[in-house]
Amino acid sequence: MGSSQGYDEHALARWVHEPPKRSGQPRTPFERDRARLVHSAALRRLAAKTQVVGPHTDDFVRNRLTHTLEVAQVARDLGRTLGCDPDLVETAALAHDLGHPPFGHNGERALDEVSAACGGFEGNAQTLRLLTRLEAKRLDEHGRSVGLNLTRATLDASTKYPWTRSAAPDSPGPGGGGRKFGVYDDDLEVFDWVRQGVEGARRCVEAQVMDLADDVAYSVHDLEDGIVAGKIDLAWLEDRSARAEVWQTVREWYLPDVEDAELDEALQGLRSVRSWPETSYDGSRGALAALKNLTSDLIGTFCRQVRAATRELVGDRPLVRHAADLVVPAETRLAIAALKGMAAHYVMQAEDRLAILERQRELVLELVALLERRAPAELLPVLREDFTEAGSDAARLRVVVDQVASLTDASAVAWHARLR
């Protein structure tokens, strides 16, 4: 079986050794990893999980799965031009949101609040748990699930925050969601295996590409959804006071120390993109086509800027694993933050969403409490065994959180109604 150039046996190793398949057309280890992700139940469930607004609210709006597919496309194209294995980068992008619970970041914050006794909740740490434990594909010699048994390089590329909660830096504001971390304490064994040979908290370049692709897709597509929904009109930014309110949201959610003048300059750069609209969106086919051209041009601009800056520093050699870092110019970072701030200000913290967010939060908290009282009987069969074998109240709480986190928005509502 072939492997991509630059990835050694250490990178291609799996937690449980698997011999290469002899039948059919040989595939690289990273092609096998990608296939496992594509066929996973966790990926399918993203179709019914909130991206920014609920997937049931509008036929146009993105859900977690469509966002994930868009991130994967951006990551694959950018990674390929930098010399990363494209299947590896795409798989990391497909995995990046697997651990998100129902109701998006709102559900994530509620689960973190209620699970303090077992180490908290974080969507990225839950992703590692899914890949290495919960999404069963392989068992070890003791009959314990090792998840999808992906290669070390793929798991490392899927680890957006390679540190524990205790080592995590603070994240700004409500958009940051508090402390970001990539592993729970009871998953440290496999995490340490993934990170063998890596000093400190440095991310591999494939994880950096995945993270940038997420930011690019998030910033551009949430803006597009907001414009189509009538919640954002770019003409509003002509007003200095309105612009100042948006820039304050950028500081609260993303970049605490950024100045208005820096964001004004970033906005001027965005307006120089040839497809930046000169009139308000009116819902016509022509306006929709123009908006699609804008999203395409913005993604292309950001990727070209990062590729050029990275190549200027490291030359033309292929970038794999921990051999180099992605270079994101300040102008790119500020432009992405400006776009994300527009969506955050006009959509995510809009007055008409506050009551919905509070109801969602209460539902998640109540659902955890109900399942704690009724477990293991009310857990899915695959988690009842975990609950029975758990050796402490904290471990049992973690299993209940695993159950709630796996639910889609609609199933969380249905479970809550049934258990009440």
N, C-alpha and C positions, 0 to 999 in steps of 0.2 A: 504493500500500500504506500502510495506516495505521501509526501508531506510538503508543506510550503517552505520555501527557502528562508533560512534565518531562524527557524524554530527547531530547537534540538529535542532530544529525547526527554529531557527534563520538562520542557514545555508541553510535550505531547502526552505525558504520563496521565493516567487516570487513578483515582483513589482505589478502585478495585480493578485489577488488570483484566483487560479483555483482549483475546486474540483477534486478529483481523478476520473479517468475514471472507470466506472463500468463494461464495456464490455471487453471481451477478457482476456488474461493473464495479471495480474497486473505487472506493471513495477515500478522500483524505480524512484524517481525524476531525478536522474542523467542519467538513461537509457533514459528517455524522452528527457532530454536535448541533449544527444548525437544524438538521432534520428532526432531532429529538425535541428541540424547542418548538418548532413549527407544529408538531403533533401533540404538544403537551396540553393538558386540561387547563393549566394555569393561564396559558396564552389565550385560549378560547374564552375564558371568563372575562378577559379584559374588554370584550365587545359590549358588556353590559355594566361597565364601571365608569364612573364619572371622570372626565378629563377636566373641564372647568365647570360646565353646567351638566345636569343630568342627561344621559343618553336618550331618555324618553321624551325630552322636551321639544326636540326639533329634528327634522329629517336631515338638515344640513350639518348640524353641529358635530364636532368630533367626539369620539369616545376614547377610552384608553387604548383600545386595539388599533383604531385608525391612526391615532397619534404615534403609537409604537411602530407601525408599518412605515410611516413617514420618517421617523427618526432612523429606522433601519436603512432606508434608501439613501438618506443624506450621509449616514455614517459609512455605508459601503462605498459610495462614490469617493468621499474624501479619503477614507483609509486606503483605497486602491491606489490613488494618485500619490500617496506618501510611502507606498511600499509595504503596508500592512497586508496580512492575508485578508481578503475581502469577506470570506465566509466567517472568519473569526470575529471581525469587527461587526458584521451584521448580526451574528448570534448574540454578542454582548448588547447590541441595541435592542434586539427582540426581547432580551431578558430584563432590560433596565427598569421596567415598571411592574414586573410580575408580582412584587410584594405589596402593591398598593391595595388597601382595603376598600370596601364600599364607601362612596361619597368623597373620594379623592383625598386631598390634604386635610379636609375637615374631619373625615373619618380617621385619618392617621393621627391627628392631634387628640381626638377623643380616646382612641385606643392607647395612646401613649400615657394619657392621664390615668386611665383605669388599670394599667398594667405596671405601675411603678414597683409593686412588690416583686415582680419577676424580671426587672431590668428594663422596663419600658418597651415601647414599640417604635420601630422605624421602618419605613417601606423598603429601604435598601438592604437592611439587615434581614428583613423577611424574604427578600429575593434570594439571598444566599441560602437561607433555610429551606426555601422551596427547591432550589437547584440541587442541594446536597442531602436533603432528608425527606421532605414532604411529598414531592412529585415523584412517585416511585417508578423506577425503571430497572434498577439493579439492587441486589442484596449482597451484603458482605458474608463472610464465612460464618458469622454468628446469626444470620438471618435478619440483620438490621438493614433498613433501607438506607442507601447512599444516594438517593435522589436519581437524577439523570446520569450521574457518573460522567460528567463532562471532563474534558482535558483541563490540566492545570492552567494553561494559557487562557482558555475560555473563561474559567471561573475568575481568574485574576482580572481579565478584561471587563467582566461583569461587575466588579467590585468598585463602585463609585467612590466610596469612603472607606479606605482600608485601615480602619481603626475601630476600637471599642467605644462604648458610650463614655466611659470614664476618661478617655483620651481625646474626646471630640471637642473641637472649638465651637463656640456659640455661633448661631446663625441669626441674622437680623430679622426682627419683625415677624408678623403673621405669615408672610409669604415664605420665610425661611423655615417655619415649622419647628423652631427650637434647635436642639442639638442633633446634628446629622452624624450617623455612624453606620458602619457596614456589617457588624457582626454582634450577635448576642453572646454573652459569656458561655452559655452551654453549647455553642457551635464553634468554640475556639479551636478544637482539635483539627477539624477539617480546614478552618481558616489558616492555621499555622502551617498545615501541609501546602495549601495554595501559595502561601507567601514564603516558602523555603527559598533561601538565597537572596531575599530582598531585604535591604536594610531600611528601617524606619517606615514611614508612611507614604513613600513615593508610589504614585500610580503608574502602571504601565502605559505606554503611549496609546495602545488600543482603547483603554478605559478613558483616556483623555479625549480621544476622537469621539467615542460614544457620548461622553458628557457634553462636548461642544455641539454635537449633532442634536442632542436633546434640547439644549438652550436655543439653538437656531430654529428648530422646528416649533418649539414652544412659543417663542417670541413672534414668529411670523404667522403661524397658523391660528393662534389665539386672537391676534389682531384681525385676521381675516374673518374668523367666526363672529367677533364683536361687531365688525362693520356690517356684515350681512344681516345680523340680528337687529341692527339699528341702534346698538348701544354705544357705538363709537363713530364719530365723524371726525376725520383728520383735520377738517377746517376749524374745529374747536381749538386746536393748538395755535391758531393765529392770535388768540387772545392771551395776553401775557399772564393774567391772573389764573386763567384755566391751566395754562402750561405750568405755572408754579405749583399748583395743586398736584398735578401729575408727577412732577419732579420730586415733590415731598413723598409721594407714595413710593417712588423708586428708592429713596433713602430708607424708608421704613421697611421695605420688603427685600431689597437687594444690595444696594451700595450705600452704606451709612454715611460715608465721608464725601460723596460726590457733590460738586457744586452745580448750581443752576446753569452757570455759564458753560460748563463742560457738557451738560446735557443739551443746552441750546445749540452748541456746536455740533453735537452728534446728530441732532434733528436736521440741521442744515445739510449734513452729509447724506442723510436719508432722503431728503428732498431732492438731492442731485441725481438720485437714481432715475433713469429715464422714464420709468413707468409710474412714478409717484403721481397720484391723482390730482388733478386741478379742480375737479368738481366733486360734489357729494355723491355718494353711491345711491342709485335710484332703483336698483333691483332689476334693471333691464339686462338682456343677454350681453349687450356691449359692455355694460358696467361690470358684469361678472367676469367677462373675459379680461378686462383691464385689471381687475383685482387679482386674477390668477397670474397674469403677467408680472404684477408687482411682487407676489409671493415668490415666484420663480427667480426674478431678478435679485431680490434681497438675499435669498439663499445662496445664489451663485456669487454675489458680491462678498458675503461673509466668508464663504469657503475659499474663494480666491485670495482674499486678504490673509487668511490664516496659512494657506499653503505657501504663499509667497514669503511671508515672514519666517515660517519654519524652514523653508529651503534656504533662505538667505543665511540662516544660522548654522544649519547642519549639512548643507550641500545636497547632493543628489542620491546619497546612499539610502537604501530601504530602511524605514523606521519600524523596528519590531521590539516588543517587550519593554525592557528598561534601558534601552540603548540611547534614548533621546527623549526630549519633551516637546510637546506641541507648543507653538508660539502663537498666542492670541494678541494681536495689537490692541493698544488702548482704544483706538477708534472703533474697532469691532466690538470690544467688550462694552463700551458705552452705548453704542447703537442698539445692541441686543437688549441691554438693560432699559433703555428708553422705550423700546417696543413692549417689553414685558410690563413696564410700568403703566403704559396706556391700558393694557388689558386688565391689570390688577385694579387700577383706579376706577375704570368705567364699568367693568363687568364683575370682578370677583368681590369687591366690597360695595357694590351698589346696594342702595337701601332695600330694594325689593328682594334681595337675596338673604338678608340678615335673619329674618324669621325662619326661612327654609333651613339655613345653616344650623340654627339653634335646635330645630326639631330633629335634624339628622344627628346632631351631637347627642341629644337626649336618647334617641333610639339606640345608638351604639352602646352607650353606657348601660341602659336598661337591658339590652340583649346580653351583654357580658354577665350582668348580675343574674339574669334568668338562667343562663346556661351553667353558671357556677352552681346554682342550687339543684339543677336537674341532670347534670352530667354524672356518669357517662351516657345514660340512656338516650339523651336527646342529641348527642354528637353523632356525626357520620361514622359508620362502622370503622373506617380507616383510622379515625382519631380516638375511638374508644379504647383501643389497645394502648395507645400512648398515654391516655389518662390513667388507665388502670396500673400501668407500670411506673408512673411518675412517683418519685420518692418524697415529695414535699408539696406543701400548699402552693409554693411559688411555681413548681414544675407543672402542677395541675392547672394553675391559672394560665401558664404559657400555652397549654394545649387548647384551652377555651379561646384564647386570643387567636391561635392558629385557625380555629373554626370560624370565628367571626371575620377574620381578615380574608378568608377564602371566598366569602359570599359576594355576590353581585349586589348592586343597589336594590334591585327588585326582590331578590331572595332575602336580603336583610330585612326589608319591610315585611315580607311574608312570614319569615321566621318569628319576628317580633310579634306580629299579630297572633300567630298560632300559639306561641308560648305564653302570651298574656292571657 
